[in-house]
Amino acid sequence: MKKTILLSLSLCCFLVGMAQQTPSDLDQVLVFTKTSGFRHKSIETGVALLEKLARQNNFEITHTEDSLAFNTGNLKHYKMVLFLSTTNDVLGPNEQEALKDFMHAGGSFMGIHAATDTEYHWPWYGEMIGAYFSGHPNGPNVREAEMKVIDPNHVSTKMLPESTWVRTDEWYNYKNLSNDIHVLLNLDETSYDGGTNGAHHPIAWYHEFEGGRVFYTGGGHTKESYSEPLFVAHLLGGINYCLKRD
């Protein structure tokens, strides 16, 4: 009888706990995939992975391609905004101001792959994300390369090989690289053909910017990236940094 009562009490406590963990109790992430230039075929695969990571790690995502979601009233509900392979101009002037206000209020921003191929005419965005895309190798555009792990202690890199991470992706070259970014991974241009940045070729970084946190990784061009265990762990680490779970 006592066992039955204890089991019933445990079940009640469990159900109450579940009821209290409503979506509003979870960290909210706005995932934005609008494109007005090249559209990556991997976007839908990336969104599916983010939805899976959210279910497994107690956060919630809202996926949209509607730039009107960028208004102060809506963004105040989110802890983090994530641009997944957005391209070219995706926000209007009022929406740009809303993103600035979001960062100034302590929000976080994460960019994956073509997020640097976005908003070239908005200098604030370039400073915030840390660089702009300037090109990539062709023939083929996807190839194997080595990355040097510059900071092995960050939440997004601590699971990686100690010195060198070898993987296959489309490797971006960058322009207008910020001096304020903290480099996590540096692309070794001697390991592949087509690099134009030289010895200093960041491919993943983070920094604090005007009150908020920013994380960017240049990987994620291919669909296969989003089922690659180390890359998935790297992405989750970036999310955890932005959600201040580090």
C-alpha positions as CSV (number, residue, x, y, z in Angstrom):
1,M,0.0,0.0,0.0
2,K,2.8,2.4,1.0
3,K,4.6,1.6,-2.3
4,T,1.4,2.4,-4.3
5,I,1.0,5.7,-2.5
6,L,4.7,6.7,-3.1
7,L,4.4,5.7,-6.8
8,S,1.2,7.8,-7.1
9,L,2.9,10.8,-5.4
10,S,5.9,10.5,-7.7
11,L,3.7,10.3,-10.8
12,C,1.8,13.4,-9.6
13,C,5.0,15.3,-9.1
14,F,6.3,14.3,-12.5
15,L,3.0,15.3,-14.2
16,V,3.0,18.6,-12.3
17,G,6.6,19.3,-13.4
18,M,5.7,18.5,-17.0
19,A,2.7,20.8,-16.9
20,Q,4.8,23.6,-15.5
21,Q,7.3,23.3,-18.4
22,T,5.1,25.0,-20.9
23,P,6.7,26.3,-24.2
24,S,6.9,29.8,-22.6
25,D,9.3,28.4,-20.0
26,L,11.7,27.2,-22.6
27,D,14.4,29.4,-24.2
28,Q,12.9,30.7,-27.5
29,V,14.9,30.8,-30.7
30,L,13.8,32.5,-33.9
31,V,15.3,30.7,-37.0
32,F,15.3,32.8,-40.1
33,T,15.9,31.3,-43.6
34,K,14.8,34.0,-46.0
35,T,16.8,34.2,-49.2
36,S,16.9,36.8,-51.9
37,G,19.9,35.4,-53.7
38,F,21.3,31.9,-54.0
39,R,19.2,29.4,-52.0
40,H,21.0,26.5,-50.4
41,K,19.3,23.1,-50.8
42,S,20.5,22.2,-47.3
43,I,18.2,24.8,-45.6
44,E,15.3,22.4,-44.9
45,T,17.7,19.7,-43.6
46,G,19.3,22.3,-41.3
47,V,15.9,23.4,-40.0
48,A,14.9,19.8,-39.3
49,L,18.1,19.3,-37.3
50,L,17.5,22.5,-35.3
51,E,14.0,21.2,-34.5
52,K,15.4,17.9,-33.3
53,L,18.1,19.7,-31.2
54,A,15.4,21.9,-29.7
55,R,13.4,18.8,-28.6
56,Q,16.4,17.1,-27.1
57,N,17.9,20.2,-25.3
58,N,14.9,22.0,-23.9
59,F,14.6,25.0,-26.1
60,E,12.0,25.9,-28.7
61,I,12.4,27.2,-32.2
62,T,10.1,29.3,-34.4
63,H,11.0,29.0,-38.1
64,T,10.1,31.8,-40.4
65,E,11.0,33.4,-43.7
66,D,8.7,36.4,-43.0
67,S,10.9,39.5,-42.3
68,L,7.9,41.1,-40.6
69,A,8.7,38.8,-37.6
70,F,11.5,41.3,-36.9
71,N,9.6,43.9,-34.9
72,T,10.3,44.9,-31.3
73,G,7.0,43.4,-29.9
74,N,7.8,40.0,-31.4
75,L,11.5,39.8,-30.8
76,K,11.1,40.5,-27.1
77,H,9.8,36.9,-26.8
78,Y,13.1,35.4,-28.1
79,K,16.5,34.9,-26.4
80,M,18.3,34.2,-29.7
81,V,17.9,34.9,-33.4
82,L,19.6,32.4,-35.8
83,F,20.2,33.2,-39.5
84,L,20.5,29.8,-41.4
85,S,22.0,30.4,-44.9
86,T,20.1,33.6,-45.5
87,T,21.3,35.5,-48.6
88,N,21.4,39.1,-49.8
89,D,18.9,41.7,-48.5
90,V,16.4,40.1,-46.2
91,L,15.4,42.9,-43.8
92,G,13.8,46.3,-44.4
93,P,14.9,49.4,-42.5
94,N,12.3,49.0,-39.7
95,E,13.2,45.3,-39.3
96,Q,16.9,46.2,-39.2
97,E,16.2,48.6,-36.3
98,A,14.3,45.9,-34.5
99,L,17.3,43.5,-34.7
100,K,19.6,46.3,-33.4
101,D,17.2,46.9,-30.5
102,F,17.1,43.2,-29.8
103,M,20.9,43.0,-29.6
104,H,21.1,46.1,-27.5
105,A,18.6,44.5,-25.0
106,G,21.0,41.6,-24.5
107,G,19.7,39.2,-27.2
108,S,22.0,36.8,-29.0
109,F,22.6,36.2,-32.7
110,M,23.9,33.0,-34.4
111,G,24.8,32.7,-38.1
112,I,25.4,29.6,-40.1
113,H,27.2,29.4,-43.5
114,A,25.6,32.0,-45.8
115,A,24.6,34.3,-43.0
116,T,27.7,36.2,-44.0
117,D,26.3,36.4,-47.6
118,T,23.6,38.7,-46.3
119,E,22.9,42.4,-45.9
120,Y,26.0,43.8,-47.7
121,H,24.5,47.3,-47.7
122,W,24.0,47.4,-43.9
123,P,27.5,48.0,-42.3
124,W,26.1,47.4,-38.8
125,Y,25.2,43.8,-39.8
126,G,28.7,43.2,-41.1
127,E,30.3,44.4,-37.9
128,M,27.9,42.4,-35.8
129,I,28.3,39.1,-37.7
130,G,32.1,39.7,-38.0
131,A,32.7,39.4,-41.8
132,Y,31.2,39.2,-45.2
133,F,31.4,36.4,-47.8
134,S,33.8,37.2,-50.7
135,G,33.8,33.9,-52.6
136,H,34.6,30.2,-52.4
137,P,36.6,27.6,-54.5
138,N,35.0,26.2,-57.6
139,G,35.4,23.0,-59.6
140,P,34.4,21.5,-57.1
141,N,33.1,24.0,-54.6
142,V,32.8,21.2,-52.0
143,R,36.1,19.7,-50.9
144,E,38.0,18.4,-47.9
145,A,40.1,20.8,-45.8
146,E,41.7,21.1,-42.4
147,M,40.8,23.5,-39.7
148,K,43.1,24.4,-36.8
149,V,41.3,24.4,-33.4
150,I,42.4,27.8,-32.0
151,D,40.3,27.7,-28.8
152,P,39.7,24.1,-27.6
153,N,37.9,25.3,-24.4
154,H,34.9,27.0,-25.9
155,V,31.5,25.2,-25.6
156,S,31.4,24.8,-29.4
157,T,34.9,23.4,-29.9
158,K,35.7,21.4,-26.7
159,M,34.4,18.2,-28.4
160,L,36.6,18.6,-31.4
161,P,40.0,16.9,-32.1
162,E,42.7,18.7,-30.1
163,S,44.6,20.4,-32.9
164,T,43.1,19.7,-36.4
165,W,39.6,19.0,-37.6
166,V,39.3,17.6,-41.1
167,R,35.9,17.7,-42.8
168,T,34.3,18.3,-46.2
169,D,32.2,21.4,-47.0
170,E,32.1,24.6,-49.1
171,W,34.8,26.8,-47.7
172,Y,34.1,30.5,-47.7
173,N,36.6,33.3,-48.1
174,Y,35.8,36.5,-46.3
175,K,36.2,40.2,-46.5
176,N,35.9,43.0,-43.9
177,L,36.9,40.6,-41.1
178,S,36.4,42.3,-37.8
179,N,39.3,42.7,-35.4
180,D,37.0,42.1,-32.5
181,I,36.1,38.5,-33.1
182,H,37.5,35.6,-31.0
183,V,38.6,33.0,-33.5
184,L,37.6,29.4,-32.7
185,L,38.6,27.6,-35.9
186,N,41.1,28.8,-38.5
187,L,41.0,27.3,-42.0
188,D,44.4,25.9,-43.2
189,E,44.7,27.1,-46.8
190,T,47.7,24.8,-47.4
191,S,45.2,21.8,-47.0
192,Y,43.1,22.7,-50.0
193,D,43.1,24.9,-53.2
194,G,41.1,28.1,-53.4
195,G,41.7,30.0,-50.2
196,T,42.3,33.7,-50.5
197,N,42.6,34.9,-46.9
198,G,46.0,33.6,-46.2
199,A,47.3,32.4,-42.8
200,H,44.5,34.3,-41.0
201,H,41.4,32.6,-42.3
202,P,38.8,32.3,-39.5
203,I,36.0,29.9,-40.2
204,A,34.2,30.0,-36.8
205,W,34.2,32.7,-34.2
206,Y,32.3,34.5,-31.5
207,H,32.2,37.9,-29.8
208,E,30.1,40.2,-27.7
209,F,28.6,43.0,-29.6
210,E,26.7,46.1,-28.4
211,G,25.2,44.2,-25.5
212,G,24.5,40.8,-27.1
213,R,26.4,37.6,-27.9
214,V,27.3,36.6,-31.5
215,F,28.4,33.2,-32.8
216,Y,29.2,32.3,-36.4
217,T,30.3,29.1,-38.2
218,G,31.1,28.9,-41.9
219,G,30.2,25.2,-42.3
220,G,26.8,24.0,-43.3
221,H,26.6,24.2,-47.1
222,T,25.9,20.5,-47.6
223,K,22.9,18.4,-46.4
224,E,25.4,15.9,-45.1
225,S,26.7,18.5,-42.6
226,Y,23.6,18.3,-40.6
227,S,24.0,14.6,-39.9
228,E,27.7,14.8,-39.2
229,P,28.1,14.1,-35.4
230,L,31.0,16.6,-34.7
231,F,29.4,19.4,-36.8
232,V,26.1,18.9,-35.1
233,A,27.8,19.0,-31.7
234,H,29.6,22.2,-32.9
235,L,26.3,23.8,-33.8
236,L,24.7,22.8,-30.5
237,G,27.7,24.3,-28.7
238,G,27.2,27.6,-30.6
239,I,23.5,27.5,-29.6
240,N,24.4,26.9,-26.0
241,Y,26.8,29.8,-26.1
242,C,24.1,32.1,-27.5
243,L,21.6,30.9,-24.9
244,K,24.2,31.5,-22.2
245,R,24.3,27.9,-21.1
246,D,28.0,27.8,-21.2
